[in-house]
Each structure stands twice: as structure tokens, then as C-alpha cells.
Amino acid sequence: MLRIALDTDAVNRIADSDDIVRAIGIAAEHSRLIIIGNHVVRDQLAATRDLARKAQLLKTYDSLPKRDVATEGSLWGISAWGESCWGDGSHTGISLSEARTGGRGGGHDALIATTAAGNADILVTDDADLAKKVSHSSAVCSVWSFADFCQFLRRET
């Protein structure tokens, strides 16, 4: 069974396709995957300003077959008490500072990356900067694009 971590954009794309939601459910029923969730992704979805879209995103995320884990590492202002591990995540093969991307979401991306590196086999992201940082680190998780993830789902369902 593959442990798959999703970045927030991947959840946005999943929410736009009932077929993908169904395929994830079927793959999980056949023990092909489990989604590795964390509070950072959920918090970003909950920060969506459009109320209808926020409801759709949260409903989709909460319906996914997942196991929620604490983030590997913590950042002031982002990490939630009791839902994060103290430290910089470097024990996962990539530290928060190595994984941080540019822009306002850099800390969130770093926590998603270190958590995937510590708990998942695959990180699904189309963020080229994040994918490059994880791929070039000592992290043992692989990086898939959203298209790679969809191709996996087509093969498994």
C-alpha cells in the first residue's frame, strides 16, 4: 500500500473531479493507497475565502481515505500545538530550511515536504520548486506530479 501525501493544490484539483475522488476511494478499498494528511493542508483549505469553495474543499479533503499525522518539524505561526513534532524535520532527509519555497506559502510547503518525507512514499505536487527541493534531498519519498498520480489511479482502478 502506497502512502501518498498531497499538497494543497492537489486537493484543489481532486475537489474538481468526482471521478478522481471515486478512483481514490476504490484504490484505498483495494489497499493500493492511503492518503497521509496533516493539519497544514487542512488549515490552508480552511483559509479559502470563497465560502462555497472552502466547503467543497474541506468536504473533499475530509472524505479522503487518510491517516492524519503530526507535521515533521514546526514553524511558529503555522504549526498547531499537538499536531506537530518539535524540530526542523531534518531527520526525514530534508529540513524545513531546505524545503522552504519562495513566496508566502514557503513555510507551509516546507512542512508539507518534511511531513511527506517522514511519513509517505510519494508526495504529489505540481510545484516545480518544491518538487526539485524534495527530489534533490536525502528524503526517501518520491515526488509525483498530479498527472502521475492520476495515471497511477487509472492503473489501479
SULUR-V509426 format. One record per residue. N is the residue number from 1. PSI is psi in whole degrees, 0 to 359 (* if undefined). OMEGA is omega as a letter, one per 20 degrees, with the letter a starting at -180 (NA if undefined). NEAR is the number of other C-alpha atoms within 10 Angstrom. Layout:
n/psi/omega/near
N/PSI/OMEGA/NEAR
N/PSI/OMEGA/NEAR
//
This chain:
n/psi/omega/near
1/127/r/11
2/134/r/15
3/116/a/19
4/124/r/24
5/141/a/30
6/139/r/24
7/173/a/25
8/323/r/22
9/323/r/17
10/320/r/18
11/320/r/22
12/317/a/18
13/323/r/12
14/319/a/22
15/338/a/19
16/0/a/13
17/108/r/12
18/329/r/11
19/320/r/11
20/318/r/17
21/314/r/18
22/316/a/15
23/321/r/18
24/316/r/26
25/317/r/20
26/315/r/17
27/321/r/21
28/319/r/20
29/328/r/12
30/16/r/12
31/36/r/11
32/334/a/17
33/159/r/21
34/136/r/21
35/133/r/21
36/111/a/24
37/164/r/28
38/164/a/24
39/334/a/19
40/313/r/24
41/313/a/21
42/318/r/17
43/320/r/16
44/320/r/17
45/319/a/21
46/341/r/16
47/359/r/10
48/129/a/14
49/322/r/9
50/113/a/9
51/320/r/11
52/317/r/9
53/318/r/15
54/314/r/17
55/317/r/14
56/315/a/15
57/313/a/23
58/321/r/20
59/316/r/12
60/308/a/18
61/315/a/22
62/338/a/12
63/347/a/11
64/146/r/19
65/102/a/19
66/162/r/18
67/117/r/13
68/137/r/12
69/160/r/17
70/148/r/22
71/146/r/28
72/95/a/29
73/167/a/24
74/147/r/23
75/132/r/18
76/132/r/7
77/349/r/7
78/311/a/15
79/145/r/22
80/134/r/16
81/131/r/10
82/353/r/9
83/18/r/17
84/154/r/21
85/141/r/18
86/142/r/15
87/189/a/13
88/5/r/19
89/0/a/25
90/336/r/19
91/346/a/15
92/352/a/22
93/352/r/16
94/128/a/25
95/166/r/24
96/320/a/26
97/326/r/14
98/327/a/18
99/344/a/26
100/129/r/21
101/168/r/19
102/165/r/11
103/180/a/8
104/341/a/8
105/9/a/11
106/318/r/16
107/321/r/23
108/314/r/22
109/318/a/25
110/316/r/29
111/321/r/31
112/318/a/28
113/312/a/36
114/326/r/30
115/319/r/28
116/315/a/32
117/327/a/29
118/345/a/21
119/351/a/22
120/161/r/22
121/331/a/19
122/138/r/22
123/124/r/31
124/116/r/24
125/145/r/25
126/8/r/16
127/105/a/15
128/321/a/10
129/314/r/15
130/315/r/24
131/316/r/19
132/316/a/12
133/315/a/18
134/316/a/25
135/328/a/17
136/9/r/10
137/185/r/16
138/6/r/15
139/142/a/21
140/351/r/18
141/148/r/24
142/165/r/16
143/129/r/24
144/146/r/20
145/169/r/17
146/324/r/21
147/320/r/12
148/317/r/13
149/316/r/21
150/322/r/16
151/317/r/11
152/313/a/16
153/319/r/19
154/321/r/13
155/325/a/9
156/350/a/15
157/*/NA/14
//
